[in-house]
Amino acid sequence: MRLLLDTTFLVEVIRGQAAARKVLAGAVSFGHQLGTSALNLAEIYSGIRDHEERVAQEFLPTLTCYPVSDSIAERGGRLRNAYARRGITLGLADAVIAATALEHGLALVTDNRKDFPMPELSFYPMA
């Protein structure tokens, strides 16, 4: 299985949270391919703390990084627009991250499922 690690999960791993590290270790032991979006990387580096820098620099380059292509940007924008028409506000970043997962057939690893209400999106179990 190919996984897309969302920002919240990445932060937990970088900060050494045991539950996140356990999920990560399980995913690796099952041979899942780990990746993240270029947008997730931007979110990480926009809020990184000085003492987290070393761990981030060692861990993040081991992940496949999916770029935000024109088709992903369009799909993310369309997702956000479709939900807005139904009265549901999606963050632009979350819509683009969801579009990345959908475009590449990835299961999303996140603690914030409420931010990703798309029924077509698959999630990797966190517990």
C-alpha positions in Angstrom: 0.0 0.0 0.0 1.2 3.5 -0.8 0.6 6.1 2.0 0.5 9.8 2.1 1.6 11.1 5.5 -0.3 14.3 6.4 1.2 17.2 8.3 -0.3 16.4 11.7 1.1 12.9 11.6 4.5 14.1 10.4 4.7 16.6 13.3 3.9 13.8 15.7 6.6 11.6 14.3 9.2 14.5 14.3 8.2 15.3 17.9 8.8 11.7 18.9 5.2 10.8 19.9 5.1 7.1 20.7 1.7 6.4 19.1 2.8 8.0 15.8 6.1 6.2 15.8 4.3 2.9 16.4 2.0 3.5 13.4 5.0 4.5 11.3 6.9 1.4 12.4 3.9 -0.8 11.6 3.6 0.7 8.1 7.2 0.1 7.4 7.1 -3.5 8.7 4.2 -4.2 6.4 6.3 -2.8 3.5 4.0 0.1 2.8 5.6 2.9 0.7 5.7 6.2 2.6 5.2 9.6 0.9 4.1 13.1 1.5 3.0 16.1 -0.5 5.2 19.1 -1.3 2.5 21.1 0.4 2.9 19.0 3.6 6.6 19.8 3.6 5.9 23.5 3.3 3.5 23.3 6.3 6.2 21.4 8.3 8.9 23.9 7.6 6.6 26.9 8.3 6.2 25.8 11.9 9.3 23.8 12.7 11.0 24.4 16.0 14.8 24.7 16.2 15.2 21.5 18.2 13.1 19.5 15.6 15.2 20.5 12.7 17.7 17.6 12.9 15.0 14.9 13.1 13.1 16.6 10.2 16.2 16.7 8.0 16.9 13.0 8.6 13.3 11.8 8.3 11.6 13.8 5.6 14.1 13.1 2.7 13.3 9.3 3.2 9.7 9.9 2.0 8.6 10.1 -1.6 7.6 13.7 -2.2 4.6 14.1 -4.5 4.6 17.5 -6.2 1.6 19.7 -6.6 1.0 19.4 -10.4 -1.5 21.3 -12.4 -4.0 18.4 -12.3 -3.7 18.1 -8.6 -4.2 21.9 -8.2 -7.3 21.8 -10.3 -8.7 18.7 -8.5 -8.0 20.3 -5.1 -9.7 23.6 -6.2 -12.7 21.7 -7.6 -13.0 19.7 -4.4 -13.0 22.9 -2.3 -15.5 24.5 -4.6 -17.9 21.5 -4.6 -17.9 21.4 -0.8 -18.3 25.1 -0.5 -21.5 24.9 -2.6 -22.8 22.4 0.0 -21.9 24.8 2.8 -18.8 22.9 3.9 -15.6 24.9 4.2 -12.4 23.0 3.3 -9.0 24.5 3.8 -7.2 24.9 0.5 -4.2 23.0 1.8 -6.4 20.1 2.9 -8.2 20.0 -0.5 -4.9 19.9 -2.3 -3.5 17.2 0.0 -6.7 15.2 -0.6 -6.4 15.7 -4.3 -2.8 14.4 -4.1 -3.9 11.3 -2.4 -6.7 10.7 -4.9 -4.6 11.5 -7.9 -2.0 8.9 -6.9 -4.2 6.3 -5.3 -2.7 6.8 -1.8 -4.2 6.1 1.6 -4.0 9.2 3.8 -2.4 8.9 7.3 -3.9 11.7 9.4 -5.3 12.4 12.8 -7.6 15.0 11.3 -10.1 13.0 9.4 -12.7 15.7 9.9 -10.7 17.9 7.6 -11.0 15.3 4.8 -14.8 14.5 4.4 -14.4 13.0 0.9 -15.9 9.6 0.8 -13.7 8.5 -2.1 -10.6 9.1 0.1 -9.1 6.1 1.8 -7.4 6.3 5.2 -4.7 4.2 6.9 -5.8 3.1 10.3 -4.1 5.0 13.1 -4.9 2.4 15.9 
